[in-house]
Amino acid sequence: MSNKIKGKIAFFVLAGIVMFFAVSGIVMWLWNALLPEIIGVKSITYWQAMGILVLCKILFGGFGGKGGKKCFGKQTFQQMKEEKFHGMTDEEKEKLKEIWRKRCEGNFFWKNKQ
């Protein structure tokens, strides 16, 4: 491997580490600026913010990039929808669209509450 490639690899590794520490600081700042007044929780330290960030990564994934993970994004949803619609007649498609239109109109969460 040439020195130029090694330098680029080292730069991106260091940039990732610096970004992780910077995002941890942002999490701490946002937590301490917002949540104590909104929901009455205690302020957190930098290391607690880093722990929250790591916990969120473990629970929810993230930090960008696909990295071989199976992602349920817009493209996957579109593909599944096309596969489901493929075997349907035009009347069945319109009926399904109408059902979803009725489900999604109005205020979804308080629709049945009187």
C-alpha positions as a Markdown table, in Angstrom:
| # | Residue | x | y | z |
|---|---|---|---|---|
| 1 | Met | 0.0 | 0.0 | 0.0 |
| 2 | Ser | 1.3 | 3.4 | -0.8 |
| 3 | Asn | 1.8 | 6.2 | 1.7 |
| 4 | Lys | -0.9 | 8.2 | 0.1 |
| 5 | Ile | -3.5 | 5.5 | 0.7 |
| 6 | Lys | -2.2 | 4.9 | 4.2 |
| 7 | Gly | -2.5 | 8.7 | 4.9 |
| 8 | Lys | -6.1 | 8.7 | 3.6 |
| 9 | Ile | -7.1 | 5.7 | 5.8 |
| 10 | Ala | -5.5 | 7.3 | 8.8 |
| 11 | Phe | -7.3 | 10.6 | 8.1 |
| 12 | Phe | -10.7 | 9.0 | 7.8 |
| 13 | Val | -10.2 | 6.9 | 11.0 |
| 14 | Leu | -9.1 | 10.0 | 12.9 |
| 15 | Ala | -11.9 | 12.0 | 11.4 |
| 16 | Gly | -14.4 | 9.4 | 12.5 |
| 17 | Ile | -13.1 | 9.4 | 16.1 |
| 18 | Val | -13.1 | 13.2 | 16.2 |
| 19 | Met | -16.7 | 13.2 | 14.8 |
| 20 | Phe | -17.8 | 10.7 | 17.5 |
| 21 | Phe | -16.4 | 12.9 | 20.3 |
| 22 | Ala | -17.9 | 16.0 | 18.7 |
| 23 | Val | -21.4 | 14.4 | 18.4 |
| 24 | Ser | -21.1 | 13.2 | 22.0 |
| 25 | Gly | -20.6 | 16.8 | 23.0 |
| 26 | Ile | -23.6 | 17.9 | 21.0 |
| 27 | Val | -25.8 | 15.2 | 22.6 |
| 28 | Met | -24.7 | 16.4 | 26.1 |
| 29 | Trp | -25.3 | 20.1 | 25.2 |
| 30 | Leu | -28.8 | 19.3 | 23.7 |
| 31 | Trp | -29.7 | 17.1 | 26.7 |
| 32 | Asn | -28.6 | 19.7 | 29.2 |
| 33 | Ala | -30.2 | 22.6 | 27.4 |
| 34 | Leu | -33.6 | 21.1 | 26.7 |
| 35 | Leu | -34.6 | 18.1 | 28.8 |
| 36 | Pro | -34.1 | 19.4 | 32.4 |
| 37 | Glu | -36.7 | 22.1 | 31.7 |
| 38 | Ile | -39.0 | 20.1 | 29.5 |
| 39 | Ile | -39.3 | 16.8 | 31.5 |
| 40 | Gly | -37.4 | 17.6 | 34.7 |
| 41 | Val | -34.5 | 15.1 | 34.3 |
| 42 | Lys | -31.0 | 15.8 | 35.7 |
| 43 | Ser | -28.1 | 17.2 | 33.6 |
| 44 | Ile | -25.6 | 14.7 | 32.3 |
| 45 | Thr | -21.8 | 14.6 | 31.9 |
| 46 | Tyr | -19.9 | 14.2 | 28.7 |
| 47 | Trp | -19.2 | 10.5 | 29.4 |
| 48 | Gln | -22.9 | 9.9 | 30.1 |
| 49 | Ala | -23.7 | 11.5 | 26.8 |
| 50 | Met | -21.2 | 9.3 | 25.0 |
| 51 | Gly | -22.8 | 6.3 | 26.7 |
| 52 | Ile | -26.3 | 7.4 | 25.5 |
| 53 | Leu | -24.9 | 7.8 | 22.0 |
| 54 | Val | -23.4 | 4.2 | 22.1 |
| 55 | Leu | -26.6 | 2.8 | 23.5 |
| 56 | Cys | -28.7 | 4.4 | 20.7 |
| 57 | Lys | -26.2 | 3.0 | 18.2 |
| 58 | Ile | -26.7 | -0.5 | 19.7 |
| 59 | Leu | -30.5 | -0.2 | 19.9 |
| 60 | Phe | -31.4 | 1.6 | 16.8 |
| 61 | Gly | -28.3 | 1.3 | 14.5 |
| 62 | Gly | -27.3 | 4.4 | 12.6 |
| 63 | Phe | -24.3 | 6.7 | 12.2 |
| 64 | Gly | -25.0 | 6.6 | 8.4 |
| 65 | Gly | -23.8 | 4.3 | 5.8 |
| 66 | Lys | -25.4 | 1.0 | 4.8 |
| 67 | Gly | -22.4 | -1.3 | 5.5 |
| 68 | Gly | -24.1 | -4.4 | 4.4 |
| 69 | Lys | -27.1 | -4.0 | 6.8 |
| 70 | Lys | -30.5 | -4.8 | 5.6 |
| 71 | Cys | -32.2 | -1.4 | 5.5 |
| 72 | Phe | -36.0 | -0.9 | 5.3 |
| 73 | Gly | -35.8 | 2.3 | 3.4 |
| 74 | Lys | -37.9 | 3.9 | 0.7 |
| 75 | Gln | -36.4 | 1.8 | -2.1 |
| 76 | Thr | -37.1 | -1.5 | -0.2 |
| 77 | Phe | -40.7 | -0.4 | 0.5 |
| 78 | Gln | -41.2 | 0.5 | -3.1 |
| 79 | Gln | -39.9 | -2.9 | -4.2 |
| 80 | Met | -42.2 | -4.7 | -1.8 |
| 81 | Lys | -45.2 | -2.6 | -2.9 |
| 82 | Glu | -44.5 | -3.4 | -6.5 |
| 83 | Glu | -44.2 | -7.2 | -5.8 |
| 84 | Lys | -47.5 | -7.1 | -3.9 |
| 85 | Phe | -49.3 | -5.1 | -6.7 |
| 86 | His | -47.9 | -7.3 | -9.4 |
| 87 | Gly | -50.4 | -10.1 | -9.0 |
| 88 | Met | -53.4 | -7.8 | -8.4 |
| 89 | Thr | -56.1 | -6.7 | -10.9 |
| 90 | Asp | -56.8 | -3.0 | -11.4 |
| 91 | Glu | -59.9 | -3.3 | -9.4 |
| 92 | Glu | -58.1 | -4.9 | -6.5 |
| 93 | Lys | -55.4 | -2.2 | -6.6 |
| 94 | Glu | -58.0 | 0.6 | -6.5 |
| 95 | Lys | -59.9 | -1.1 | -3.6 |
| 96 | Leu | -56.6 | -1.4 | -1.6 |
| 97 | Lys | -55.8 | 2.3 | -2.3 |
| 98 | Glu | -59.2 | 3.3 | -1.2 |
| 99 | Ile | -58.9 | 1.4 | 2.0 |
| 100 | Trp | -55.6 | 3.1 | 2.8 |
| 101 | Arg | -57.0 | 6.4 | 1.8 |
| 102 | Lys | -59.8 | 6.0 | 4.4 |
| 103 | Arg | -57.3 | 4.8 | 7.1 |
| 104 | Cys | -55.0 | 7.8 | 6.6 |
| 105 | Glu | -57.5 | 10.6 | 6.4 |
| 106 | Gly | -58.1 | 12.9 | 9.4 |
| 107 | Asn | -56.2 | 12.8 | 12.6 |
| 108 | Phe | -55.0 | 9.2 | 12.9 |
| 109 | Phe | -54.3 | 8.9 | 16.6 |
| 110 | Trp | -57.5 | 10.5 | 17.9 |
| 111 | Lys | -59.8 | 9.4 | 15.2 |
| 112 | Asn | -61.8 | 7.0 | 17.3 |
| 113 | Lys | -61.8 | 9.1 | 20.5 |
| 114 | Gln | -65.0 | 11.0 | 21.0 |
